[in-house]
């Protein structure tokens, strides 16, 4: 697993992923071919109310095995796990140039939305915190039961801005995003 993560991600992203896993916040699904790990799907669940949110944090596939549907299989497996524990909303973020993951997520019915205030308005900050998606430009959202359209996204996600959910999200953000950033900054000097 470590080899796949380190060979598939940029330097600082490895810190965030490994920290999330070590803290026991992130869950990991491993895809194998012939008993050899070839891909990992990393996700976590945020216990917000009235709906839980599942965040697909990273999907990484060994370069030698890309194009075989392993990334799709990992996302499908993550969704199956999330559905099994009654997660209502699935989120992921990525960069605009990452066409592979964009195509995979849209093929699964995720709605692609720019990570900006023009579309997300008042929920932008909470979405960035819940996903730790500060380096990304795009949000992908899927509702486990039904569809969501661009005009209704802020309405659908507004529950995340309630005080009890803000507290849950901020605790998560401090652990998997802010404190990791501080440690990496100190180490870089």
Buried (B, 14 or more C-beta within 10 A) or exposed (E): EEEBBEEBBEEEBBBBBBBBBEBEBBBBBEBEEEEEBBBBBBBBBBEBEEBBBBBBBBBBBBEEBBEBEBBBBBBEBBBEBBBEEEBBBBBBBBBEEBEBBBEBBEEBEBBBBBBEEEBBEEBBBBBBBBBBBEEBBBBBBBBBEEEBEEEEBBEBBBBBBBEEBBEBBBEBBEBBBEEBBEEBEEEEE
